[in-house]
Amino acid sequence: MSERTGILLVVSGPSGSGKTTLCRLLADSGEVRYSISCTTRPPRPGEENGKDYHFLSKEDFFHRLEAGDFLEHAVVHGNLYGSLKSEVVAHLNAGRDVVMDIDVQGADQIRQCPDADIRRAFLDLFVMPPSEEILHQRLSNRGTDSAEVIALRMHNALEEMRHWRKYGYRLVSTTVEEDFVQGLALITGERLRVSRITDP
């Protein structure tokens, strides 16, 4: 039997697009491992350290950055975000698929990564909201942000959506169930790619 290398599925999209829900569902299904990002923003109600994010101080974040621990990092909405190499590389080498929920800046950094294993594993998907109206509704329904923060997120979302053509695949979000079916279909198809197969 042939074996294969792991897939690194990089998923981007504006806040409220459904990308995080999609990534979590794929991970909860057991099909992929979820790469938990680091951030300096404070936790939202219900979020847990080590499960939703690794919540770091700015000092700790910069220390890890200087140590070369991050595969990518970016400033988003005034906060620092980054993906630890330790959350990704070991799984890929063992043939396990990893999903990353990151912004367009981080995705650009991973595209330019010189590491051959990362480049071979790389697969990118941009998740779009069905409309601006629904995006605004989703952001408002969270009940965790002020009107000013929602307005900023809407502005940033519209800017971020201009980058979707950089991605190999695009998903226009409909329902949680349908998004999951489409995401799983993408991973299933990519597992058949000959370039991912290694001889045992």
C-alpha positions as CSV (number, residue, x, y, z in Angstrom):
1,M,0.0,0.0,0.0
2,S,1.2,3.5,-0.8
3,E,1.3,6.2,1.9
4,R,0.9,9.9,1.5
5,T,2.0,13.1,3.0
6,G,-0.4,15.3,5.0
7,I,-2.4,18.1,3.5
8,L,-2.1,21.6,5.0
9,L,-5.5,23.2,4.3
10,V,-5.3,26.9,4.8
11,V,-8.7,28.5,5.1
12,S,-9.2,32.2,5.0
13,G,-12.2,34.5,4.9
14,P,-13.6,37.5,6.7
15,S,-15.0,37.4,10.2
16,G,-18.5,36.0,10.0
17,S,-17.9,34.1,6.8
18,G,-18.2,30.7,8.4
19,K,-14.6,29.7,8.0
20,T,-14.0,29.0,11.7
21,T,-17.1,26.9,12.0
22,L,-16.1,25.0,8.9
23,C,-12.6,24.3,10.2
24,R,-13.9,23.2,13.6
25,L,-16.4,20.8,12.0
26,L,-13.7,19.2,9.9
27,A,-11.6,18.8,13.0
28,D,-14.4,17.5,15.1
29,S,-15.2,14.9,12.4
30,G,-11.7,13.4,12.9
31,E,-10.8,14.1,9.3
32,V,-8.1,16.7,10.0
33,R,-6.2,18.2,12.9
34,Y,-6.9,21.8,13.9
35,S,-3.9,24.1,14.2
36,I,-4.6,26.3,17.2
37,S,-3.3,29.8,16.5
38,C,-1.8,32.2,19.0
39,T,-3.2,35.6,19.6
40,T,-2.7,38.6,21.8
41,R,-6.4,39.6,21.8
42,P,-8.4,38.9,24.9
43,P,-10.6,35.8,24.9
44,R,-14.3,36.2,24.0
45,P,-16.9,34.8,26.3
46,G,-16.8,31.0,26.2
47,E,-13.4,30.8,24.6
48,E,-10.8,28.6,26.2
49,N,-7.0,28.9,26.2
50,G,-5.4,25.9,24.3
51,K,-8.7,25.0,22.7
52,D,-9.8,28.1,20.7
53,Y,-6.5,29.9,20.7
54,H,-3.3,30.1,22.6
55,F,-3.8,33.4,24.3
56,L,-0.4,35.1,24.8
57,S,0.9,38.4,26.1
58,K,2.6,40.6,23.5
59,E,5.9,40.0,25.3
60,D,5.5,36.2,25.0
61,F,4.4,36.5,21.4
62,F,7.4,38.5,20.4
63,H,9.7,36.1,22.3
64,R,8.3,33.2,20.3
65,L,8.6,35.2,17.1
66,E,12.3,35.9,17.7
67,A,12.8,32.2,18.5
68,G,11.4,31.3,15.0
69,D,8.5,29.3,16.4
70,F,5.9,30.7,14.0
71,L,5.1,29.4,10.5
72,E,3.3,32.7,9.9
73,H,2.2,35.7,11.8
74,A,0.2,38.9,11.2
75,V,-1.5,41.9,12.7
76,V,-5.3,41.6,12.4
77,H,-7.7,44.2,13.9
78,G,-4.8,45.6,15.9
79,N,-4.0,42.2,17.5
80,L,-1.1,39.8,16.8
81,Y,-1.9,36.3,15.5
82,G,0.5,33.5,14.6
83,S,0.6,29.8,13.8
84,L,3.1,27.6,15.6
85,K,5.3,25.3,13.5
86,S,4.8,22.7,16.3
87,E,1.0,22.6,15.5
88,V,1.6,21.7,11.9
89,V,4.9,20.1,10.8
90,A,4.9,16.9,12.9
91,H,1.3,16.0,11.7
92,L,2.2,16.6,8.0
93,N,5.3,14.4,8.3
94,A,3.1,11.6,9.8
95,G,0.6,11.8,6.9
96,R,-2.0,13.6,9.0
97,D,-4.0,16.4,7.5
98,V,-4.1,19.8,9.2
99,V,-6.5,22.7,8.8
100,M,-5.5,26.3,9.6
101,D,-7.9,29.2,10.1
102,I,-5.8,32.2,9.1
103,D,-6.1,35.6,7.4
104,V,-4.9,36.6,4.0
105,Q,-1.6,38.0,5.3
106,G,-0.8,34.6,6.9
107,A,-1.8,32.7,3.9
108,D,0.5,34.8,1.8
109,Q,3.4,34.0,4.1
110,I,2.8,30.3,3.9
111,R,2.5,30.4,0.1
112,Q,6.0,32.0,0.1
113,C,7.4,29.5,2.6
114,P,10.7,28.0,1.2
115,D,10.2,24.7,3.1
116,A,9.5,22.0,0.4
117,D,7.3,19.9,2.7
118,I,5.1,22.8,3.5
119,R,4.8,23.8,-0.2
120,R,3.9,20.2,-1.2
121,A,1.3,20.0,1.6
122,F,-0.3,23.4,0.9
123,L,-3.9,23.7,-0.2
124,D,-5.8,27.0,0.1
125,L,-9.5,27.8,0.4
126,F,-11.3,31.2,0.7
127,V,-14.7,31.2,2.3
128,M,-17.0,34.0,1.2
129,P,-20.2,35.1,2.9
130,P,-23.4,34.8,0.7
131,S,-23.9,38.6,0.9
132,E,-22.8,41.8,2.7
133,E,-26.2,41.9,4.5
134,I,-25.9,38.3,5.8
135,L,-22.3,39.0,6.9
136,H,-23.4,42.1,8.9
137,Q,-26.2,40.1,10.4
138,R,-23.8,37.3,11.5
139,L,-21.4,39.8,13.1
140,S,-24.2,41.6,14.9
141,N,-25.7,38.3,16.2
142,R,-22.6,37.4,18.0
143,G,-23.5,39.9,20.7
144,T,-19.8,40.2,21.8
145,D,-18.8,43.4,19.9
146,S,-19.8,47.0,20.0
147,A,-21.3,48.8,17.0
148,E,-17.9,50.4,16.4
149,V,-16.1,47.1,16.3
150,I,-18.7,45.6,14.0
151,A,-18.3,48.6,11.6
152,L,-14.5,48.0,11.6
153,R,-14.9,44.3,11.0
154,M,-17.3,45.0,8.1
155,H,-14.8,47.5,6.6
156,N,-12.0,45.0,7.0
157,A,-14.1,42.1,5.6
158,L,-14.8,44.0,2.4
159,E,-11.1,44.6,2.0
160,E,-10.2,41.0,2.7
161,M,-12.7,39.6,0.2
162,R,-10.8,41.4,-2.6
163,H,-8.1,38.7,-2.2
164,W,-10.1,35.6,-3.0
165,R,-8.6,35.2,-6.4
166,K,-5.2,34.4,-4.9
167,Y,-6.6,31.1,-3.6
168,G,-6.9,27.8,-5.3
169,Y,-10.5,27.3,-4.2
170,R,-13.4,29.4,-3.2
171,L,-16.5,28.4,-1.2
172,V,-19.5,30.7,-0.9
173,S,-21.0,29.8,2.5
174,T,-24.6,28.7,2.6
175,T,-25.5,26.4,5.5
176,V,-23.2,24.9,8.1
177,E,-24.1,21.4,6.8
178,E,-23.5,22.2,3.1
179,D,-20.2,24.1,3.9
180,F,-19.0,21.0,5.7
181,V,-19.9,18.7,2.8
182,Q,-18.0,21.0,0.4
183,G,-15.0,21.2,2.6
184,L,-14.8,17.5,3.1
185,A,-15.1,16.9,-0.6
186,L,-12.2,19.2,-1.3
187,I,-10.0,17.3,1.2
188,T,-11.1,13.9,-0.1
189,G,-10.2,14.8,-3.6
190,E,-6.8,16.2,-2.7
191,R,-6.0,13.0,-0.9
192,L,-6.0,11.3,-4.3
193,R,-3.4,13.7,-5.8
194,V,-0.4,11.7,-7.1
195,S,2.1,14.3,-5.9
196,R,1.1,13.5,-2.3
197,I,1.8,9.8,-2.5
198,T,5.0,8.4,-1.2
199,D,6.3,4.9,-1.5
200,P,6.4,3.0,1.8
